[in-house]
């Protein structure tokens, strides 16, 4: 959006970014940011969790959190990286909660069922990458996240580390280990 | 497909994001809270936090020292409410269920703490501060009501399909109890850190802190709707009620009764939920909303009003019991005419002060019936103390000052038990000694350090000096201790005897069996070559050089 500001001597134009306007609560600017980043965030989350519905839900939570905390966004990293960091934090929270619920602890019968589908349901929704999804489902979440960001999405080590909140060396190690495991699974399957 | 092909397929696979409008709908699930009511609650929270802060700094500005007759030693414990109220203030406007629940718990807990302070502490400023805290928290609770608790968060683990009201009530009450218990535990820890071993401190404060932790775990579990957490909550409440009333928590009767009452109420909350979980489909009708709302308002208003009405009432029974009671309890409001002008009183009737360290402290007040067994009162000043009926067995009174020679300051010690008590170097007048010896002196170490005989007791062993003993001397060197000057500059000074007591300026000495003279602050040893050596914890060692005794005039001890 371009704002025209006139005074007696000059006419200056100020390029106000969507981000700056979104900070002041402008819903149009928030919609612009959403349209710009939602598809990428949702896709990466879907790869990381293997469930597109869950990915959409987490992406929405990430945007709500991000829009609510834009004042805290210091612009040390790009908005996209910051947003992805929030999204993967939400994903980790969901995984923890899901793991607790699946741990077989007695949970009150009064509670609505978990929204998280079983791994089998997740796999069936993504027939196109059936084999890769099945292999990824066997990986530990940290390895899977690193694999998705580094190998599938081809992000830089620095950006992946920023998103995952881990050190560069750690992410590099996880991505290499995950890739080796996935390749081994493919090779084993073919053999 | 090969590995590379599937990776490429995954890269090209697009996932349609949810439309932006659904984002707005999701946000709308958590509606914003009314701004005006939030402002009132925020103001009240700030007010309560400031009042706690004043309670925290009051001892630091001179109102909280045992030496000056402490009335309230919340100190570090008062920082806990300050911290949680600050947290509540920050989270108040967040339409998150967890934040709203814990804010209620913080206000409820602070309301109860404020009420108990106004009920139980003797000094007017403390009572007023307690009432301010209680009223402020009541205002906060009434202004927000149940707004914010209706939030249905899609990602919250708290998503019950039934008994939401029961569970919310259980959560708020349990969290408030956990905070109140943590406050009490900190109070006990604060006491224990002054002169106790770690084991003794943990034994004293441990049960209360453990109860707070168990309640916090129960809150954590109930929020996640775990069945075990409801059972834990039930068992913890029954146990806390029992321990509070039985005395294991070492809390004063009023605090114990308050905790037991809230625990008893909480015991009934999860019963219908557990019955339903066990299969009883008809268990538990939902709490009537309007009735619950009215009951809450009535309770909050009642407690706040009680805290205000308690201001003019005399002090209650303090916060804790057991060995720490004299330390943190209120003193009660003595009639103005009875109050000593410079020295305030510290009362501890019938208190359990076993093993307590009162070294070099002024115990002015009523300690009748107190149990001092094994306590250390080395160098303590007991000149205006009532010890009637106190148990002084195995107490170390080494160099304690019972006000010998100052007949205007009465010590009352009728019927005390003194077995194994050490009075070495203690300053005791004849009349006071008669009282202390009333029930026998078996096993007592007399003021001169000799064990009392079964026949004569301490007759001849009160550390008196021969009449006429007088010595003039100069100090060999000036002595200082840190920035404190001992005032013993190189000058002529005089030790003299009056009425059987040895004096140096205003210091009185008792002669021990080995010939040394001791006062609460120093010890004089007369060496074989006639030199007098004085050693003092405060000023180090000094050599006294004898001067011409005849040239010095005898000063009055009152100078």
HADDOCK unambig.tbl for C-alpha pairs under 7 A between the chains (distance, minus, plus):
assign (segid A and resid 31 and name CA) (segid B and resid 20 and name CA) 6.36 0.50 0.50
assign (segid A and resid 34 and name CA) (segid B and resid 20 and name CA) 6.79 0.50 0.50
assign (segid A and resid 38 and name CA) (segid B and resid 17 and name CA) 5.92 0.50 0.50
assign (segid A and resid 39 and name CA) (segid B and resid 15 and name CA) 6.57 0.50 0.50
assign (segid A and resid 39 and name CA) (segid B and resid 16 and name CA) 6.29 0.50 0.50
assign (segid A and resid 39 and name CA) (segid B and resid 17 and name CA) 5.28 0.50 0.50
assign (segid A and resid 42 and name CA) (segid B and resid 15 and name CA) 6.45 0.50 0.50
assign (segid A and resid 42 and name CA) (segid B and resid 17 and name CA) 5.92 0.50 0.50
assign (segid A and resid 43 and name CA) (segid B and resid 14 and name CA) 6.25 0.50 0.50
assign (segid A and resid 43 and name CA) (segid B and resid 15 and name CA) 5.12 0.50 0.50
assign (segid A and resid 52 and name CA) (segid B and resid 15 and name CA) 6.90 0.50 0.50
assign (segid A and resid 56 and name CA) (segid B and resid 17 and name CA) 5.77 0.50 0.50
assign (segid A and resid 56 and name CA) (segid B and resid 18 and name CA) 5.90 0.50 0.50
assign (segid A and resid 60 and name CA) (segid B and resid 23 and name CA) 5.93 0.50 0.50
assign (segid A and resid 106 and name CA) (segid B and resid 226 and name CA) 6.41 0.50 0.50
assign (segid A and resid 106 and name CA) (segid B and resid 227 and name CA) 6.08 0.50 0.50
assign (segid A and resid 107 and name CA) (segid B and resid 225 and name CA) 6.42 0.50 0.50
assign (segid A and resid 107 and name CA) (segid B and resid 226 and name CA) 4.91 0.50 0.50
assign (segid A and resid 107 and name CA) (segid B and resid 227 and name CA) 5.82 0.50 0.50
assign (segid A and resid 108 and name CA) (segid B and resid 225 and name CA) 5.90 0.50 0.50
assign (segid A and resid 108 and name CA) (segid B and resid 226 and name CA) 5.80 0.50 0.50
assign (segid A and resid 108 and name CA) (segid B and resid 227 and name CA) 5.47 0.50 0.50
assign (segid A and resid 108 and name CA) (segid B and resid 277 and name CA) 6.72 0.50 0.50
assign (segid A and resid 109 and name CA) (segid B and resid 277 and name CA) 6.35 0.50 0.50
assign (segid A and resid 110 and name CA) (segid B and resid 160 and name CA) 5.67 0.50 0.50
assign (segid A and resid 110 and name CA) (segid B and resid 161 and name CA) 5.54 0.50 0.50
assign (segid A and resid 110 and name CA) (segid B and resid 162 and name CA) 6.17 0.50 0.50
assign (segid A and resid 111 and name CA) (segid B and resid 159 and name CA) 5.99 0.50 0.50
assign (segid A and resid 111 and name CA) (segid B and resid 160 and name CA) 4.77 0.50 0.50
assign (segid A and resid 111 and name CA) (segid B and resid 161 and name CA) 5.81 0.50 0.50
assign (segid A and resid 112 and name CA) (segid B and resid 159 and name CA) 6.63 0.50 0.50
assign (segid A and resid 112 and name CA) (segid B and resid 160 and name CA) 6.78 0.50 0.50
assign (segid A and resid 112 and name CA) (segid B and resid 161 and name CA) 6.59 0.50 0.50
assign (segid A and resid 129 and name CA) (segid B and resid 6 and name CA) 6.05 0.50 0.50
assign (segid A and resid 129 and name CA) (segid B and resid 9 and name CA) 6.86 0.50 0.50
assign (segid A and resid 129 and name CA) (segid B and resid 10 and name CA) 6.47 0.50 0.50
assign (segid A and resid 132 and name CA) (segid B and resid 6 and name CA) 6.42 0.50 0.50
assign (segid A and resid 152 and name CA) (segid B and resid 7 and name CA) 6.14 0.50 0.50
assign (segid A and resid 152 and name CA) (segid B and resid 11 and name CA) 5.93 0.50 0.50
assign (segid A and resid 153 and name CA) (segid B and resid 11 and name CA) 6.56 0.50 0.50
assign (segid A and resid 183 and name CA) (segid B and resid 3 and name CA) 6.87 0.50 0.50
assign (segid A and resid 186 and name CA) (segid B and resid 3 and name CA) 6.39 0.50 0.50
